[in-house]
Amino acid sequence: MSELINNREQTQLTKTERQELLKEIIIDLHNGRSVDEVKELFEKAAGTISVEEISQLEQALIEEEGIPVSEVQRLCSVHTAVFKGGIEEIHRSSKPEEQPGHPVHTFKLENREIDMLVNFKIQLHYERFLKEDSQENALKLLEDLNLLLDIDKHYSRKENLLLPYLEKYGILGPTQVMWGVDDRIRDAIKAAKQALTVYDGTGLDFLMNTMDFVIREVSEMIFKEENILFPMALQHLTEDEWMKIAHESDVIGFCLINGAAEWKPERKALAGSAMSEGFIKMETGVLSVEQLELMLNHLPVDITFIDENDVVRYFSHGKERIFTRTKAVIGRTVQNCHPPRSVHVVEQLLHDFKSGLKDSEDFWIKFKDKYIFIRYFAVRDAEGAYKGTLEFTQNITPIQEIEGEKRILSY
């Protein structure tokens, strides 16, 4: 690497040379080199870096260098510190994304509230708690953390609405890394809450480490979103795709703000997707598309279907879905619809279905005030070939409460 730098001290590196150099810098970090050393090297050798190069860098680390996603997640904050200040897109001119209601504008509004909560309110109450660990100070900090849990809506919109579109453009590395870091932040907030709830004067070191992690990582995530993720998405997504994200954001909700304004770009509004007027002929009957969709959406269960290539093709959307689904998942691989830490479970289930080892699998969990029964079925054709997987989710709390009999005329 030093030879490359020495040979190019007076000339500008080509994109390929810079990409190779950036990979070596991250690998040096992975091998224990100090951030200060690497930052100085980066500034001398690479100058400014585009968000596209950061995206390519993370993907190359995962796919070409064999560094696990979990390791890139760990290094993510470190290399963000290295690249901070050297990103070309930091200074952007006025754009449509600055209009109220545009998803990026909404994300940034939330980030201002998150930043104020974390770096002013939480920081202030945290410092007071460290000086005097009274119950009053603990309760104030606990209230702050309860507010910060609202960050789940911000991250969920990012993961379920924005990241799927980047994946469709072949941008996979950054999405895997960012979702993993989001999960670590969620877990740390809950861990800090739990530690404060049972705090009795012991366990202060754990609480301090967890709080420091939350404050640092939430702040770093704001930087990564606004200087890496959002500019990268703005380079690739079409206005129609941003419109779809804006329209579906209400499904998940908003973080620390009352809602988003209606975004009206200066263009003809998207035409509503008219229901097809065709009919579907099946072995046991004929239904119009409208009848079929109404029927599926009136079932007291949630249904999701993925095809033999693991791509999500359909989900029902009744009035009271148990788990959030957005239309952005359609056409996305099911592996990328789950947090990185649970992908191995999905892979194992699909392997068992495809190999014929299993035809179904059941799970049951407590979720809020519901008892959820989740069933997965391998879908096979007449010859037994695997054609996909059907997910069937039902709230069985009312069923468990059934007693005695109710005959058809028992009114």
C-alpha positions as CSV (number, residue, x, y, z in Angstrom):
1,M,0.0,0.0,0.0
2,S,2.8,2.4,0.8
3,E,4.2,1.9,-2.7
4,L,0.9,2.9,-4.2
5,I,0.8,6.0,-2.1
6,N,4.4,7.0,-2.8
7,N,3.9,6.5,-6.5
8,R,0.8,8.6,-6.5
9,E,1.6,11.4,-4.1
10,Q,1.6,14.0,-6.8
11,T,-1.2,12.6,-8.9
12,Q,-4.8,11.8,-8.4
13,L,-5.7,8.1,-7.8
14,T,-7.9,6.4,-10.3
15,K,-11.3,5.1,-9.0
16,T,-10.0,1.5,-9.1
17,E,-6.8,2.4,-7.2
18,R,-8.7,4.3,-4.6
19,Q,-11.2,1.4,-4.2
20,E,-8.3,-1.0,-3.6
21,L,-6.7,1.5,-1.2
22,L,-9.9,2.0,0.8
23,K,-10.3,-1.8,1.1
24,E,-6.7,-2.0,2.5
25,I,-7.5,0.8,5.0
26,I,-10.5,-1.1,6.3
27,I,-8.6,-4.3,6.5
28,D,-5.8,-2.5,8.4
29,L,-8.5,-1.4,10.9
30,H,-9.7,-5.0,11.1
31,N,-6.1,-6.0,11.9
32,G,-5.8,-3.5,14.8
33,R,-4.2,-0.4,13.3
34,S,-5.2,2.8,15.1
35,V,-7.9,5.0,13.7
36,D,-5.6,8.1,13.8
37,E,-3.0,6.3,11.7
38,V,-5.5,5.2,9.1
39,K,-7.3,8.5,9.0
40,E,-4.1,10.3,8.2
41,L,-3.3,7.8,5.5
42,F,-6.8,8.1,4.1
43,E,-6.6,11.9,3.9
44,K,-3.2,11.8,2.2
45,A,-4.1,9.1,-0.3
46,A,-7.8,9.3,-1.1
47,G,-9.0,12.9,-0.5
48,T,-12.7,12.9,-0.8
49,I,-14.9,9.8,-1.2
50,S,-18.3,9.5,-2.8
51,V,-21.1,7.6,-1.1
52,E,-21.1,5.2,-4.1
53,E,-17.5,4.2,-3.3
54,I,-18.4,3.6,0.4
55,S,-21.3,1.3,-0.9
56,Q,-19.0,-0.6,-3.2
57,L,-16.4,-0.8,-0.5
58,E,-18.7,-2.4,2.1
59,Q,-20.0,-4.8,-0.5
60,A,-16.5,-5.8,-1.6
61,L,-15.4,-6.4,2.0
62,I,-18.3,-8.9,2.4
63,E,-18.3,-10.6,-1.1
64,E,-14.6,-10.5,-2.1
65,E,-12.6,-10.3,1.1
66,G,-14.8,-12.7,3.0
67,I,-15.2,-10.4,6.0
68,P,-18.4,-11.4,7.7
69,V,-21.3,-8.9,7.8
70,S,-21.1,-8.9,11.6
71,E,-17.5,-7.8,11.4
72,V,-18.3,-5.0,8.9
73,Q,-21.0,-3.9,11.3
74,R,-18.4,-3.7,14.1
75,L,-16.1,-1.7,11.9
76,C,-18.8,0.5,10.6
77,S,-18.5,3.2,13.2
78,V,-14.7,3.1,13.0
79,H,-14.6,3.7,9.3
80,T,-17.3,6.3,9.5
81,A,-15.0,8.2,11.8
82,V,-12.2,7.8,9.2
83,F,-14.3,9.0,6.3
84,K,-16.2,11.8,8.2
85,G,-15.4,15.1,6.6
86,G,-14.2,13.5,3.4
87,I,-17.5,12.7,1.8
88,E,-18.3,14.7,-1.3
89,E,-22.0,14.8,-0.9
90,I,-22.0,16.5,2.5
91,H,-22.5,19.9,0.8
92,R,-25.6,19.5,-1.3
93,S,-27.7,22.1,-3.0
94,S,-31.4,22.5,-2.6
95,K,-33.2,19.4,-4.0
96,P,-36.7,17.9,-4.1
97,E,-35.8,15.9,-1.0
98,E,-35.8,19.1,0.9
99,Q,-39.5,19.5,0.3
100,P,-41.8,18.7,3.3
101,G,-43.2,15.3,2.9
102,H,-40.4,13.8,0.8
103,P,-39.2,10.7,2.7
104,V,-35.7,12.0,3.1
105,H,-37.0,15.3,4.5
106,T,-39.1,13.3,7.0
107,F,-36.2,11.1,8.0
108,K,-34.1,14.2,8.6
109,L,-36.8,15.9,10.7
110,E,-36.8,12.8,12.9
111,N,-33.0,12.9,13.1
112,R,-33.1,16.4,14.4
113,E,-35.5,15.3,17.2
114,I,-33.4,12.1,17.9
115,D,-30.3,14.2,18.0
116,M,-31.8,16.7,20.5
117,L,-33.2,13.9,22.6
118,V,-29.9,11.9,22.7
119,N,-27.3,14.7,22.8
120,F,-29.1,17.2,25.0
121,K,-31.8,15.7,27.1
122,I,-30.5,12.2,27.6
123,Q,-26.9,13.4,27.9
124,L,-28.0,16.0,30.6
125,H,-30.0,13.5,32.6
126,Y,-27.3,10.8,32.3
127,E,-24.6,13.2,33.6
128,R,-26.9,14.1,36.5
129,F,-27.5,10.5,37.3
130,L,-23.7,9.7,37.3
131,K,-23.3,12.6,39.9
132,E,-26.2,11.5,42.0
133,D,-27.8,8.1,41.3
134,S,-31.0,9.1,43.1
135,Q,-34.4,7.5,42.2
136,E,-35.5,10.9,40.8
137,N,-32.6,11.1,38.4
138,A,-33.0,7.4,37.4
139,L,-36.7,8.0,36.6
140,K,-35.9,11.0,34.4
141,L,-33.3,8.9,32.4
142,L,-35.8,6.1,32.2
143,E,-38.4,8.4,30.7
144,D,-35.9,9.6,28.1
145,L,-35.1,6.0,27.1
146,N,-38.8,5.2,26.8
147,L,-39.0,8.1,24.3
148,L,-35.9,6.9,22.5
149,L,-37.6,3.5,21.9
150,D,-39.7,5.4,19.3
151,I,-36.6,5.2,17.1
152,D,-37.8,1.7,16.1
153,K,-40.3,3.4,13.8
154,H,-37.5,5.4,12.1
155,Y,-35.4,2.3,11.7
156,S,-38.3,0.2,10.6
157,R,-39.3,2.6,7.8
158,K,-35.6,2.7,6.7
159,E,-35.4,-1.2,6.7
160,N,-38.7,-2.0,5.2
161,L,-39.3,0.8,2.8
162,L,-36.0,2.3,1.8
163,L,-33.5,-0.5,1.9
164,P,-35.5,-2.8,-0.3
165,Y,-35.2,-0.4,-3.2
166,L,-31.4,-0.2,-2.8
167,E,-31.3,-4.0,-2.9
168,K,-33.2,-3.9,-6.2
169,Y,-30.4,-1.8,-7.6
170,G,-27.8,-4.3,-6.4
171,I,-26.7,-2.4,-3.3
172,L,-26.6,-5.1,-0.7
173,G,-23.5,-4.6,1.6
174,P,-24.6,-1.3,3.2
175,T,-28.1,-2.5,3.8
176,Q,-27.0,-5.6,5.6
177,V,-24.5,-3.7,7.7
178,M,-26.9,-0.9,8.6
179,W,-29.8,-3.2,9.7
180,G,-27.5,-5.1,11.9
181,V,-26.3,-1.9,13.6
182,D,-29.9,-0.8,14.0
183,D,-30.7,-4.0,15.9
184,R,-27.7,-3.5,18.2
185,I,-29.0,0.0,19.0
186,R,-32.5,-1.3,19.7
187,D,-31.1,-4.0,22.0
188,A,-28.8,-1.5,23.8
189,I,-31.7,0.9,24.5
190,K,-33.8,-2.0,26.0
191,A,-30.8,-3.2,28.0
192,A,-30.2,0.3,29.4
193,K,-33.8,0.5,30.4
194,Q,-33.7,-2.8,32.1
195,A,-30.5,-1.9,34.0
196,L,-32.1,1.3,35.2
197,T,-35.3,-0.4,36.2
198,V,-33.5,-2.8,38.6
199,Y,-30.6,-0.4,39.5
200,D,-29.8,-0.7,43.2
201,G,-26.3,0.9,43.3
202,T,-24.6,-2.1,41.7
203,G,-24.0,-2.8,38.0
204,L,-23.0,0.8,37.2
205,D,-20.2,-0.2,34.8
206,F,-22.6,-2.2,32.6
207,L,-25.1,0.7,32.7
208,M,-22.4,3.2,31.8
209,N,-21.0,1.1,28.9
210,T,-24.6,0.6,27.6
211,M,-25.5,4.2,27.8
212,D,-22.3,5.3,26.2
213,F,-22.9,2.9,23.4
214,V,-26.5,4.2,22.8
215,I,-25.4,7.8,22.7
216,R,-22.4,7.1,20.4
217,E,-24.1,4.7,18.0
218,V,-27.4,6.7,17.6
219,S,-25.3,9.8,16.8
220,E,-23.1,7.9,14.4
221,M,-26.2,6.4,12.7
222,I,-27.6,9.9,12.1
223,F,-24.3,10.8,10.3
224,K,-24.3,7.5,8.3
225,E,-27.9,8.0,7.1
226,E,-27.6,11.7,6.1
227,N,-24.1,11.5,4.5
228,I,-24.1,8.0,3.1
229,L,-27.5,6.3,2.9
230,F,-29.7,9.1,1.9
231,P,-27.4,10.5,-0.8
232,M,-26.8,7.0,-2.2
233,A,-30.6,6.4,-2.3
234,L,-31.2,9.8,-4.0
235,Q,-28.7,8.8,-6.7
236,H,-30.7,5.7,-7.6
237,L,-34.4,5.9,-6.7
238,T,-36.9,7.4,-9.1
239,E,-39.5,9.9,-8.1
240,D,-42.1,7.2,-8.4
241,E,-40.2,5.0,-5.9
242,W,-40.0,7.9,-3.5
243,M,-43.7,8.5,-3.9
244,K,-44.4,4.9,-3.0
245,I,-42.2,5.2,0.1
246,A,-44.0,8.4,1.2
247,H,-47.4,6.8,0.7
248,E,-46.6,3.7,2.8
249,S,-44.8,5.4,5.6
250,D,-48.0,5.8,7.6
251,V,-48.3,2.0,7.9
252,I,-45.2,2.0,10.2
253,G,-45.5,5.4,11.8
254,F,-43.1,8.2,12.6
255,C,-40.5,8.8,15.3
256,L,-40.8,11.8,17.7
257,I,-42.8,13.8,15.2
258,N,-46.6,14.0,14.7
259,G,-46.5,12.8,11.1
260,A,-45.3,13.8,7.6
261,A,-46.7,16.5,5.4
262,E,-48.2,15.4,2.1
263,W,-45.5,15.5,-0.6
264,K,-46.7,17.0,-3.9
265,P,-43.9,17.0,-6.5
266,E,-44.3,19.2,-9.5
267,R,-45.5,16.5,-11.8
268,K,-48.7,14.6,-12.6
269,A,-49.8,12.6,-9.6
270,L,-49.3,8.9,-9.8
271,A,-52.3,7.2,-11.2
272,G,-54.1,4.9,-8.8
273,S,-53.4,1.2,-9.5
274,A,-56.7,0.2,-10.9
275,M,-58.0,-3.3,-10.1
276,S,-57.7,-5.6,-13.0
277,E,-61.1,-6.5,-14.5
278,G,-60.0,-10.0,-15.5
279,F,-61.1,-13.4,-14.1
280,I,-59.1,-16.3,-12.8
281,K,-60.2,-19.8,-13.7
282,M,-59.2,-22.4,-11.1
283,E,-60.0,-26.1,-10.8
284,T,-62.9,-25.6,-8.5
285,G,-64.3,-22.3,-9.6
286,V,-63.9,-18.9,-11.3
287,L,-63.3,-15.6,-9.5
288,S,-62.7,-12.1,-10.6
289,V,-59.5,-10.5,-9.3
290,E,-61.6,-8.2,-7.1
291,Q,-63.5,-11.2,-5.6
292,L,-60.2,-13.1,-5.0
293,E,-58.5,-10.2,-3.3
294,L,-61.5,-9.3,-1.1
295,M,-61.8,-12.9,-0.1
296,L,-58.1,-13.2,0.9
297,N,-58.2,-9.9,2.8
298,H,-61.3,-11.0,4.8
299,L,-59.7,-14.1,6.1
300,P,-59.0,-13.7,9.9
301,V,-55.3,-14.5,9.2
302,D,-52.3,-12.9,7.6
303,I,-50.9,-14.7,4.5
304,T,-47.6,-14.2,2.8
305,F,-46.3,-16.2,-0.2
306,I,-42.7,-16.5,-1.5
307,D,-41.9,-18.3,-4.7
308,E,-39.3,-21.1,-5.4
309,N,-36.6,-18.4,-5.7
310,D,-37.3,-17.0,-2.2
311,V,-38.8,-13.8,-3.6
312,V,-41.9,-12.4,-1.8
313,R,-44.8,-12.4,-4.3
314,Y,-47.9,-11.6,-2.3
315,F,-49.2,-10.8,1.2
316,S,-52.8,-10.3,2.3
317,H,-53.7,-6.9,3.8
318,G,-56.7,-7.2,6.0
319,K,-57.8,-4.5,8.4
320,E,-55.8,-5.7,11.4
321,R,-52.5,-7.1,10.3
322,I,-50.5,-8.7,13.1
323,F,-47.0,-7.8,11.7
324,T,-46.3,-4.8,9.5
325,R,-45.9,-5.4,5.8
326,T,-45.3,-2.8,3.2
327,K,-45.5,-3.1,-0.6
328,A,-41.8,-2.5,-0.8
329,V,-41.2,-6.2,0.1
330,I,-42.8,-7.4,-3.1
331,G,-40.1,-8.6,-5.4
332,R,-37.6,-8.7,-2.6
333,T,-35.9,-11.9,-1.4
334,V,-37.3,-13.1,2.0
335,Q,-33.8,-13.2,3.5
336,N,-33.5,-9.5,3.0
337,C,-36.8,-9.0,4.8
338,H,-35.4,-10.2,8.1
339,P,-32.8,-8.7,10.4
340,P,-29.3,-10.2,9.7
341,R,-29.2,-12.0,13.1
342,S,-32.3,-14.1,12.2
343,V,-31.5,-14.9,8.5
344,H,-29.9,-18.3,9.4
345,V,-33.3,-19.4,10.8
346,V,-35.0,-18.5,7.5
347,E,-32.3,-20.2,5.5
348,Q,-32.6,-23.4,7.5
349,L,-36.4,-23.5,7.1
350,L,-36.2,-23.0,3.3
351,H,-33.5,-25.7,3.1
352,D,-35.7,-28.2,4.9
353,F,-38.6,-27.4,2.6
354,K,-36.6,-27.5,-0.6
355,S,-34.9,-30.7,0.3
356,G,-38.1,-32.4,1.2
357,L,-37.0,-32.9,4.8
358,K,-40.1,-31.0,6.1
359,D,-43.5,-30.0,4.7
360,S,-44.5,-27.6,7.5
361,E,-43.1,-25.8,10.6
362,D,-45.0,-24.1,13.4
363,F,-44.1,-21.4,15.9
364,W,-46.0,-19.7,18.6
365,I,-45.1,-16.5,20.4
366,K,-46.5,-13.8,22.8
367,F,-46.7,-10.5,21.0
368,K,-48.1,-7.5,22.9
369,D,-51.6,-8.6,24.0
370,K,-51.8,-11.4,21.5
371,Y,-50.8,-15.0,21.3
372,I,-49.6,-15.6,17.8
373,F,-49.6,-18.9,16.0
374,I,-47.2,-18.8,12.9
375,R,-47.3,-21.7,10.4
376,Y,-45.1,-22.3,7.4
377,F,-46.1,-24.7,4.6
378,A,-44.0,-25.9,1.7
379,V,-46.0,-25.4,-1.5
380,R,-45.5,-28.2,-4.0
381,D,-47.0,-29.0,-7.4
382,A,-48.7,-32.3,-8.5
383,E,-45.2,-33.9,-9.0
384,G,-44.0,-32.8,-5.6
385,A,-41.6,-30.1,-6.9
386,Y,-41.1,-27.2,-4.5
387,K,-42.9,-24.0,-5.7
388,G,-42.6,-21.8,-2.7
389,T,-43.5,-21.2,0.9
390,L,-46.8,-20.0,2.5
391,E,-46.7,-18.2,5.8
392,F,-49.9,-18.3,7.8
393,T,-50.1,-16.0,10.9
394,Q,-53.1,-16.0,13.3
395,N,-54.0,-14.4,16.6
396,I,-55.3,-17.5,18.5
397,T,-56.1,-15.7,21.8
398,P,-59.9,-15.6,21.1
399,I,-59.7,-19.3,20.1
400,Q,-58.1,-20.3,23.3
401,E,-60.9,-18.6,25.2
402,I,-63.6,-20.8,23.6
403,E,-65.6,-23.0,26.0
404,G,-68.6,-25.2,25.6
405,E,-70.6,-25.3,22.3
406,K,-72.2,-22.8,20.0
407,R,-74.4,-24.5,17.4
408,I,-75.3,-22.8,14.2
409,L,-78.7,-21.6,15.6
410,S,-77.5,-20.7,19.1
411,Y,-78.1,-17.0,19.1
